[in-house]
Amino acid sequence: MFTDFEVRFRLHSEGEQGKANSGFFYHMPESMPENTQSGGAEINIANGSDLQNQTGSIWDVKNVKNSLRGQDSTFELVIRVTADEILVTADGREIMRHDPSKGPSPAYFPKGGAIALQANSTPAAYIFEEISIRQLQD
C-alpha cells in the first residue's frame, strides 16, 4: 500500500507507431474486479497522436495534449505522488504538474492504496525495462 511515493520507469514502445497504450494506477483498492478502475487514479502512458490523454495525463482529471516524442526509444518516466502535488517528468523534463486538491475528480486519496500497470493495446505495447519505487517520508 502506497500513499506518498515516487516511481521510475525505463521504457519504450514497440509495434505499430502511435498505437501503444498503457497506464500506471495508484491509490487503488487491494482487490478489484478485472478491467475496472474504482477508487484510485491513473497516469496515462500513450503515444497516439489523436489522443486527448497523452503520456503524463491523469485520466479524467488533467489532460496532457502534446504527444511525447521518441517513445520508441528508451526513456525515463518519473511519477511523484504526494498530498500537495502530482508530478510527471520524462527524461528530466516536466510534462505534467497538478495540485490534487483542484480538479473535477480526486487525484489523491489520503488512505493511499495499491499500484498496478495496465496493458491496453494490441498492435503496439510498452516494454518496461526497469521499474523502481520508493516511499516518500514527511
BELPE-V311227 format. One record per backbone hydrogen bond with DSSP energy under -0.5 kcal/mol. CO is the residue of the C=O (numbers start at 1). NH is the residue of the N-H. If there is no record, write none. Layout:
BEGIN
co | nh
CO | NH
CO | NH
END
This chain:
BEGIN
co | nh
2 | 113
3 | 5
4 | 136
5 | 81
6 | 134
7 | 79
8 | 132
9 | 11
9 | 77
10 | 129
10 | 130
11 | 75
12 | 127
14 | 125
16 | 19
20 | 47
21 | 120
22 | 45
23 | 25
23 | 118
24 | 43
25 | 116
26 | 41
28 | 114
33 | 36
38 | 29
41 | 26
42 | 44
42 | 59
43 | 24
44 | 56
45 | 22
46 | 55
48 | 51
52 | 54
54 | 57
57 | 44
57 | 59
58 | 61
58 | 62
62 | 58
63 | 65
64 | 54
65 | 67
67 | 69
68 | 71
70 | 73
71 | 13
75 | 11
75 | 77
76 | 91
77 | 9
78 | 89
79 | 7
80 | 82
80 | 87
81 | 5
85 | 82
85 | 87
86 | 98
87 | 80
88 | 95
88 | 96
89 | 78
90 | 93
93 | 90
96 | 88
98 | 86
98 | 100
99 | 102
100 | 107
108 | 110
109 | 112
113 | 2
114 | 28
116 | 25
118 | 23
118 | 120
123 | 16
125 | 14
126 | 128
127 | 12
127 | 129
130 | 10
132 | 8
134 | 6
END
